[in-house]
Amino acid sequence: MPNIVLFSGSSHQDLSQRVADRLGLELGKVVTKKFSNQETSVEIGESVRGEDVYIVQSGCGEINDNLMELLIMINACKIASSSRVTAVIPCFPYARQDKKDKVGESRAPISAKLVANMLSVAGADHIITMDLHASQIQGFFDIPVDNLYAEPAVLQWIRENIAEWRNCIIVSPDAGGAKRVTSIADRLNVEFALIHKERKKANEVDRMVLVGDVKDRVAILVDDMADTCGTICHAADKLLSAGATKVYAILTHGIFSGPAISRINNAAFEAVVVTNTIPQEDKMKHCAKIQVIDISMILAEAIRRTHNGESVSYLFSHVPL
């Protein structure tokens, strides 16, 4: 693939290296450091003039620092005369702040829109991301956005790792994920259920109501992300009390902050499966239930197809081999 350069930010270098290996590329030379006052400094170590540049940086870890680093890298490549700069953001930062939820929140920010504006102003020509918290975030941009889905990889994992998958039921832990679970259930030819939840405040669930019959079924909770894991752990208890034989959780983005790991360890999950959009090595050391699906091939194929001017929509229904 001529005229392409792949750079890695510091948030998830393992994933960047996996993507580079899949594409048969060497990661571009870049040095990131901080001055004593904590300002971020980026030095691009090779020419990008006329090149198609891809920068892999996930919205995890020190999110604000990593976001700023991404913006600086985009701008550095843009003013160095690259032909196009694509930000590959496996986990989009601030994606949960995409709307004003309640009446009276007139002063609440829509921070996902702010991040979209910042990426555009920095010079990004194209965004590649995965499983946005709300697909409407694509509308915050005036540049092309490819929102990839982990669904093909999830389907493959279910068929290969859950022996009783034909007797399973796919469950959404909230009403907002109904579209996601119905799509997976249809492709597996199984039934689905959902849990309606009410929150007192952010990261704290007040009440849950199960809609659907999970008795004597293997229940598979599917969601785009889990942070403190209060929702999925309450949902697992609800499913077991309703007669489910086993409970799995499959999540695209495993944030796992605060008490998440202790909650998972104390919950009755057979496994909590996440993709590697966020590094999980440290979390796996403290929780044997966490398993990881590698989605580097999906990102690599999206980059290859974008660079070659091919359709990316094929990836919405297939796992590239």
N, C-alpha and C positions, 0 to 999 in steps of 0.2 A: 504494500500500500504506500505509494509515493506521496510526498508532500503532506505528511501527517506527523504531528508531535503530540505525545501523551505525557502530561505532567501529573504529579501527585501532590495534593496538599498534605498536611501533617495529621489530619484527623483519622485516616484509615489507610495507612500505607500498604498493609497486607492485601486489602481488596484491590488497590491500584495495581500492585504487582501481579496479582492474579489476572486482572484484565489485560495488562500488558503481555503477559505470557500467552494468553489466549489469542491475542492479535499478532504474536510474533514480533513484538516491538520492545525496545529498551525504553525505560522511563526517561523523560527529558531531565536535564540537569537543572535543578533549582535549589537555592539555599534560602531557608527561612530562619529568621532569628528575631530576637526582641532586643530593643535598646533598654537601657537601665530604667527608663521611665515607662516601660512596658509597651511602647509603640512597636508595631509589627513591621519588619523589614523583609522584603523579598528581592532576591537577585536571580534573574533568569540566566542560566549559564550557557545558552546556545542560541543561535540565530533562529528566529521564527518568521522572518520576512517571507511573505507569500505562502506561509504554511497554514494547514488546517489544524488548529490547536484544540485539544480536549483536556480539560482540567478536572480531575476526580477529587471531590471534597464532600464528605458526608456531614450532615448537620448533627453532630454528636460530640461527646466529650466537652471540651471548653467551647460551647457553641458560639458565643459571641466572638471569641478570638479566632475561631476557625472560619466563621463567616467573613470577618474582616480580612483574614488572610486570602480567602477566595476572591474577594472583591479586588484586592491589590494585585493578585496574580492575573486576573482577567484584564485589568487596566494596563498592567505592565506588558502583556502580550499584545494588546490592542494598539498601544502607542509605539510598539516595536514593529508595526506594519504586518502583523499576521493577517491572512485573508479572511479567516473566520475563527471565532472563539466560542467553543461550546462548553458550558458548565455542566458536568456530570455530577448530579447531587442525589445519591441514592436515597438518603433520608432528608427531606426538605425541612429546613429549620423554620420554626414559628408557624408550622402548618395548622396547628390547632387554633390559632388566633385568626380565623378566617371570616368571622362575622360577629355581629352583636347579638347575643343570644336572647336577652330578655328586655322587656319594656323597662325603660328607665336607665339602660346602659348607654345613654347618649354620649358619655365621655369615654367609653371603652374604645381602645384602638383596634384596628384591623391590621395587625402587624404582618400578616402574610403578604398583604398588598404592598406594604412598605419594603419588605425584602425583595419582592418582585421589581419594584421601582429601582432599588439599589443595584440589583444585578444588571438591569438594562442600562442604567446611567454609567456603570463601571465599564460597559462595552460588550457585554455578552450578546452574541448573535443568536444563540440557540440554547435551550435547556433540555437536558435529559434527566428525568427523575423516576422514582418508583413508588407506586401506591400512595399517591397524595391523600392526605386525610379527607379532603373534599376535592373531587375532580374539577369543581368550578374554579379552583385556584388558577387553573390554566388561563382563565379569562382575565386574570390580573395582569397578564403580560401582553405586550404588543409585539413580541417576538415568538417564533415557533417553540412550542413545548411538547415534548414526547413524554407522556406519563405511562411508563411501563407497568406491567402487572406481574406479580409473583405467582398468580393463579396457576399457570401451567406447571411450575415447579412444585407447588403445593399439591396439585392433583397427583403428580408423579410420586411424591413422598407418601401420600396416603395409600396409594395402590401398592407400593413396595414395602411399607413398614407396618401397616395395620391389617392383620390377617382377616379380621371380621369387617372389613370396610363395606361389604355389600349389605351389612346389617347396621350401618351407622346412620346417624342423623346429624346434619350440619346445623350448628347453632350460632346465631349472632348474639353477642352479649349486649347489644343495644339496637334500637330501631334503625339507627343510621347505617348499620351494616347489612340491612336486609338484602339489598341488591347484590352485594358481594356473596353472601351465603346462598342465595337462590341460584346464582350462576354456577357455583361449585356443585351444589346439589343436583342441578339439572344435568351437568356433565358426568356426574357419578351415577345418575339415575337413582337417587335416594331422596328421602324427605328432608325438610328443613324446619327449624323452629327459631323463635327469637325471644329475647328477654327484654322487657320494657323496664328501664331503670329511671329513677328520679334522683336527682342530686340535691343535697343541701347546699353544697358549694363545690368548687373544683377539687378533684381527686378524692371526693367523699360521697359514696352512694348511700342514699336514704332508704330506698325500697326497690324490690325487684319483683316482676310478675312474669312467669313463664307462659308463653303462648305456643302450644304444640305438645305432642305426646312423645316423651323420650323413654318410656318404660321399657325395660329389657333391651335397650339399644346402646351401642357405643356412641357417645356424644363427642363431637369434635367442634370445639369453640374456635371460630375463625374471626380475626379482627386485623385491622391495619397496624395497630401498635398497642403496646402495653407499657405504662410508665411505672406507677407505684403498685400495680397489679391488684388493687383492691377490687376492681370490677370483675376481672376474670376469676379471682379466687372466690368471691361471693357467688358468681355464676356457677362455678364448679360445685359448690355446696348445694345450690338450688337444684342442679341437674341430678346429683346423687340422691337427694331427698325425694326427687320426682321419679326415681326408679332406674336411672341410667346405670349400666353395668360398669362402664369405664368412661373416663373423661380425658380427652387430649385438648391441648390448646395449640393453635397454629397462628403465628403472628408475623407480619412482615418486618416490623421494626420493634426490636426488643430493647426498649430504653432502660428499664429496670433500675429506677432510681429509688432512693430512700429505703423503705422497708420491703421492697419488691422481692429480693432473694429469700428473706426469711419467710415471707408469705407463701412463696412457691414451695419452699421446703416443707412447710406445714400443711399445704393443701394436698388434696387427693388426686393429683394429676398423674397419669401414666407417663406423660412427657409434655414438655413445653417446647415447641418447635419454633425457631425464628430463622430469618434469613441473615446473611452477614452484611446487610447494609450498615450495621453498627458492629464494632468489634465486640466479641463475646468471650474472649479467652479468659479474662479475669473472672467474669461471672460464672463460667463453667467450672472453675476451680472450687467455687463455693456452693454449686448446685448441680447435682448429677442428673437432674431431670431435664436440663436445658440441652437441646440438640439443635444443630445448625444446618440449614440448607445453603449451599453455595450458589449465589446468583451472578457470579462474575461472568459466566458465559452469556447470560441475557444482556448484560451491559456491554460486553465486548461485541456481540452481534449487532446491537443497536448502533454502536459507534461505527462498525464496519459498514453497515447499510447506510448510515447517514453520510459517511465519507464518500461512498460510491454512488450516492444519489438513488438508492433503492428504497423500497417501501419498508417502513418499520412496523406497520400494523400486523404483519405476519407473526411477530413475536407475541401478540396479544392472545394467541391461541396455540402456540407451539413452544416446546422446550427445545432450543437448538442443541444439537448433539456435537 
